């Protein structure tokens, strides 16, 4: 990365912190963080600590931890690693630091983040990505990553040469920091491939309040997983995304290989009385299905059940 480049990470949770730590270790003062409140204060006072099976254990001290993006100059690259519900507000906040050639890379769940940012920002090159890792932030804001892999897949839609060039630049920056990053010929396919899996893994485990072992041990629940993924795949193809014919079978095999104790982010949120990203993994599918005239009866039934459960959560 050029010495005069500026890179900011917005959202220093399990994913943002995981990516920020090796980026700061490699690029130093070129990297800024955005964090408010107690998290921001902890980062300024104690630095950012990472405990990782991939990157090792270390602490870095960011040169700048801004409370709001507006405190920073226009950036060359912005990694957006927030929850989907926070994205509209995040888009407004980062607008002052987005220039015409700023690369804005979403590293988030779901399939709508890129379009939300494109609609909200009048400048910049918005890219999407999908990440495979297991990472979380502790009460002390240190990041713990488990497992022998962290992989990012980014890219652009076919024919978007500007987006493709930006994706290659982003991948070069991430790879330079030791973060495995691949540029896909059609990023939509990579994103939807994981999304289809999460539409079953997150939704079923949250609905039944159990880790994935409680789903795998029930033939009926596994059939629901098959249906949830098949419906999500149908919505994806209706949206014009090329998805493999055997994608559902691929992801069912992935579920079968998953440790029985594995708990999804949505099931963990529901266990704590939070709706989390219910709308990302279920509501968005229902809405996109309605827009494209696709029947999703199993997804609709699970969505209604989860809405009923979450109605009892304290706000």
C-alpha positions in Angstrom: 0.0 0.0 0.0 1.3 3.5 -0.9 2.6 5.4 2.1 0.2 8.2 1.7 -2.9 6.0 1.5 -5.5 6.3 4.3 -7.6 3.3 5.4 -10.4 3.3 8.0 -12.2 0.5 9.7 -15.7 1.3 10.9 -17.2 -1.2 13.4 -14.6 -2.7 15.6 -16.4 -5.8 16.7 -15.6 -9.4 16.0 -15.0 -8.9 12.3 -13.8 -5.3 12.2 -11.4 -5.8 15.0 -10.1 -9.1 13.4 -9.3 -7.2 10.2 -8.1 -4.0 11.8 -5.4 -5.6 14.0 -3.2 -7.1 11.2 -3.9 -4.1 9.0 -2.5 -1.8 11.7 0.4 -4.2 12.4 1.4 -4.0 8.7 0.5 -0.4 7.7 0.7 1.5 11.0 -0.4 5.1 10.9 -2.1 4.7 7.6 -5.0 2.9 9.4 -7.6 4.7 11.5 -10.5 3.2 13.5 -13.9 4.6 14.3 -15.3 3.6 17.7 -17.4 5.5 20.2 -18.0 5.3 24.0 -16.4 2.7 26.2 -15.0 0.8 23.2 -13.3 3.8 21.7 -11.9 4.8 25.1 -10.5 1.2 25.6 -8.9 1.2 22.2 -7.3 4.6 22.8 -6.0 3.6 26.2 -5.2 -0.1 25.8 -4.8 -0.6 22.1 -6.5 -3.4 20.1 -5.7 -7.0 21.2 -6.1 -10.0 19.0 -6.1 -13.6 20.0 -6.2 -15.6 16.8 -5.5 -19.1 15.6 -4.6 -17.6 12.2 -2.7 -14.4 13.0 -1.4 -15.1 16.5 -1.7 -13.1 19.7 -0.6 -9.5 19.7 -1.7 -5.9 20.6 -1.5 -2.9 18.3 -2.0 0.7 19.1 -3.9 2.6 16.4 -2.7 6.0 15.5 -6.2 7.4 15.4 -9.4 6.2 17.1 -12.1 8.6 16.0 -15.5 8.9 17.7 -17.1 9.8 14.3 -15.8 9.4 10.8 -16.1 13.2 10.2 -13.1 13.7 12.4 -10.9 12.1 9.7 -9.9 13.3 6.3 -11.2 11.7 3.1 -10.1 8.1 3.0 -8.8 5.9 0.2 -10.3 2.7 1.6 -13.1 2.2 4.2 -14.0 -1.2 5.6 -17.6 -1.2 6.9 -18.0 -4.0 9.4 -21.2 -3.0 11.3 -24.5 -4.7 11.9 -27.0 -4.3 9.1 -29.4 -2.4 11.3 -26.7 0.2 11.9 -25.9 0.6 8.2 -28.1 3.6 7.2 -26.7 5.6 10.1 -23.2 4.5 9.3 -23.7 5.5 5.6 -24.6 9.1 6.7 -21.6 9.2 9.1 -19.0 8.1 6.5 -20.3 10.3 3.7 -17.9 13.2 4.5 -14.9 10.9 4.2 -15.9 9.3 0.9 -14.3 10.8 -2.1 -14.9 10.0 -5.8 -12.3 7.2 -5.8 -12.7 6.0 -2.2 -13.2 2.2 -2.0 -16.0 1.3 0.4 -15.8 -2.4 1.2 -18.7 -4.0 3.1 -17.7 -7.0 5.3 -21.1 -7.9 6.6 -23.8 -10.5 6.7 -26.6 -10.6 4.1 -27.0 -9.6 0.5 -28.3 -6.0 0.7 -25.5 -4.0 2.3 -23.9 -3.0 -0.9 -27.1 -1.6 -2.4 -27.9 0.3 0.8 -24.6 2.1 0.7 -24.8 2.8 -3.1 -28.2 4.4 -2.5 -27.0 6.4 0.4 -23.6 7.6 -1.0 -23.2 10.0 -3.9 -19.5 9.2 -4.3 -17.1 6.3 -4.0 -16.8 2.8 -5.3 -18.9 0.4 -3.1 -17.7 -3.2 -3.0 -19.3 -6.2 -1.3 -17.6 -9.2 0.2 -18.2 -12.4 2.2 -16.0 -13.6 5.0 -15.5 -17.0 6.4 -14.2 -17.0 10.0 -15.2 -17.4 13.6 -14.5 -14.3 15.6 -16.0 -12.3 18.5 -15.2 -9.4 20.7 -15.0 -9.9 24.5 -16.1 -7.7 27.3 -12.7 -6.1 27.3 -13.1 -5.4 23.6 -10.2 -7.8 22.7 -10.9 -10.0 19.7 -10.8 -13.8 19.7 -10.7 -15.7 16.4 -11.0 -19.5 16.4 -10.2 -22.0 13.7 -7.4 -22.3 11.2 -8.9 -20.0 8.5 -10.1 -16.5 7.8 -11.0 -16.0 4.1 -12.5 -13.0 2.3 -14.1 -13.1 -1.1 -14.8 -9.9 -2.9 -15.2 -8.7 -6.5 -17.8 -7.0 -8.7 -20.7 -8.0 -10.9 -19.7 -9.1 -14.5 -18.9 -6.1 -16.7 -18.1 -3.7 -13.8 -14.5 -3.0 -14.7 -14.2 -0.1 -12.2 -15.5 -2.3 -9.4 -13.2 -5.1 -10.5 -10.1 -2.9 -10.4 -11.1 -1.6 -7.0 -11.6 -5.1 -5.7 -8.1 -6.0 -6.9 -6.7 -3.0 -5.0 -8.6 -3.9 -1.8 -7.4 -7.6 -2.1 -3.8 -6.4 -2.5 -4.1 -4.3 0.6 -5.6 -7.1 2.7 -3.3 -9.7 1.3 -0.3 -7.4 2.1 -1.4 -7.6 5.8 -1.6 -11.4 5.7 -5.4 -11.5 5.3 -6.4 -14.1 2.7 -8.5 -12.4 0.2 -9.8 -13.7 -3.2 -11.3 -11.7 -6.1 -14.3 -13.5 -7.6 -15.5 -13.2 -11.2 -19.0 -12.5 -9.8 -19.1 -11.5 -6.2 -22.8 -11.9 -6.0 -22.5 -15.7 -6.4 -20.0 -15.9 -3.5 -22.2 -13.7 -1.3 -25.4 -15.7 -2.0 -23.6 -19.0 -1.5 -23.0 -18.2 2.1 -26.3 -16.4 2.5 -28.2 -19.5 1.5 -26.5 -21.5 4.2 -27.1 -18.8 6.8 -30.8 -18.7 5.9 -31.0 -22.2 7.4 -28.2 -22.3 9.9 -29.0 -19.0 11.7 -32.8 -19.2 11.3 -33.3 -22.8 12.4 -31.1 -22.6 15.4 -32.7 -19.3 16.5 -36.2 -20.7 16.0 -35.5 -23.9 18.1 -33.1 -22.3 20.6 -30.4 -24.8 20.2 -26.9 -25.3 18.6 -26.7 -27.0 15.3 -26.6 -30.4 16.9 -30.2 -29.9 17.9 -31.1 -29.5 14.3 -29.0 -32.3 12.9 -30.6 -34.8 15.3 -34.1 -34.1 14.0 -35.0 -35.3 10.5 -38.0 -32.8 10.5 -35.8 -29.9 11.3 -33.2 -30.9 8.7 -36.0 -31.0 6.1 -36.9 -27.5 7.1 -33.3 -26.5 6.6 -33.4 -28.0 3.1 -36.5 -26.0 2.4 -35.2 -22.8 3.8 -32.1 -23.0 1.7 -34.0 -24.1 -1.4 -36.4 -21.1 -1.0 -33.4 -18.7 -0.5 -31.7 -20.1 -3.6 -34.9 -19.6 -5.6 -35.0 -15.9 -4.5 -31.4 -15.5 -5.4 -31.9 -16.9 -8.9 -35.0 -14.7 -9.3 -32.7 -11.7 -8.5 -30.5 -12.7 -11.4 -27.7 -14.3 -9.4 -26.2 -17.5 -10.9 -26.2 -20.2 -8.3 -25.3 -23.8 -8.6 -28.1 -26.4 -9.1 -26.6 -28.5 -6.3 -26.0 -25.6 -3.9 -28.5 -26.8 -1.3 -27.0 -30.2 -1.2 -23.5 -28.6 -0.9 -24.6 -26.6 2.1 -26.5 -29.5 3.7 -23.2 -31.4 3.7 -21.5 -28.4 5.3 -24.1 -28.5 8.1 -23.6 -32.2 8.6 -19.9 -31.6 9.1 -20.4 -28.7 11.5 -19.6 -29.4 15.2 -22.8 -30.2 17.1 -22.0 -27.5 19.6 -21.8 -24.7 17.0 -24.2 -21.9 17.7 -25.2 -19.3 15.2 -24.9 -15.5 15.8 -28.7 -15.2 15.6 -29.3 -18.0 18.1 -26.9 -16.4 20.5 -28.7 -13.1 20.1 -32.1 -14.7 20.7 -30.7 -16.4 23.8 -29.8 -13.0 25.1 -33.2 -11.5 24.3 -32.1 -9.6 21.2 -33.6 -9.9 17.7 -30.1 -9.5 16.2 -30.0 -9.9 12.4 -33.4 -11.6 12.1 -34.3 -9.3 9.2 -31.1 -10.1 7.4 -31.4 -13.9 7.5 -35.2 -14.1 7.2 -37.1 -10.9 6.7 -35.0 -9.9 3.6 -35.8 -13.2 2.0 -39.5 -12.7 2.5 -39.4 -9.2 1.1 -37.3 -10.1 -1.9 -39.5 -13.1 -2.6 -42.6 -10.9 -2.5 -40.9 -8.4 -4.9 -40.1 -11.2 -7.4 -43.2 -13.3 -7.0 -41.4 -16.3 -5.4 -43.2 -18.6 -3.0 -41.3 -19.1 0.3 -43.8 -20.7 2.7 -41.3 -22.3 5.0 -39.3 -19.1 5.3 -42.5 -17.2 6.0 -43.5 -19.7 8.7 -40.1 -19.4 10.4 -40.1 -15.6 10.1 -43.6 -15.4 11.7 -42.5 -17.7 14.5 -39.3 -15.7 15.2 -41.2 -12.4 15.1 -43.5 -13.8 17.7 -40.6 -14.9 19.9 -38.8 -11.6 19.5 -41.9 -9.6 20.3 -41.3 -10.6 23.9 -37.8 -9.2 24.0 -37.2 -6.0 26.0 -36.4 -3.0 23.8 
